[in-house]
């Protein structure tokens, strides 16, 4: 029986990659048609199922990968995570894996400020990807995670957390743990979620109060600027009136006429005026000055 076209090609690509690959990427590398790629992958999967070997073909949706069968995992754990990642970093990785994709701010709220260093290490070592998202970053599990911990897909991660019990607060230090390959998972999601919600609520209250304070400060600063502008306009108006009086007196003296006594003008106490009356008085004086300039 002739072998299906492209089986060896897709097998070589999956083996060399060592990680989950999309069908489209496999198609591009093997230069097969879409239907030929799918058929070859299905044939390869069937071939491994019929072979009593240590490997099998895993696929989820359009992703495919060559994996080690569970019975042989203990033999290939020479790269166990404990030899490369500290326990605290592993716990942060477990949290990201369970929630992926997740905002960095959520992980920091749950794990504390030290998680910044954990995330940077995980990104640097290729277990997690990090991309800008608003004022925070969005974290996702990278392909290396699935390959490194020999996890078939997101379903395996969810299964590892299935049945997680909320620990007794008095026995928090003796929490139950489950294993996902070489990755230990702390079973305290309920407490963490509650703490996360509490901190998010506090942050929202702080943001609202801060915005109100900023609005108040902005209003007061704006009002103060307007007040200074108004005072400057009044000073200009008074100087203009004084100048006109002086010019009129000078003209009278030149014509030999005695200058009439100055009329008493009503002195206004601007400091004690309310804002509306103050604004009307300014408008009135500006209008009077404008009219006098037109007559001149």
Beta strands, then each sheet from edge to edge (+ up, - down):
strand 1: 21-22
strand 2: 55-60
strand 3: 63-68
strand 4: 102-103
strand 5: 128-133
strand 6: 136-141
strand 7: 177-180
strand 8: 183-186
sheet 1: 1+ 3- 2+
sheet 2: 4+ 6- 5+
sheet 3: 7+ 8-
end
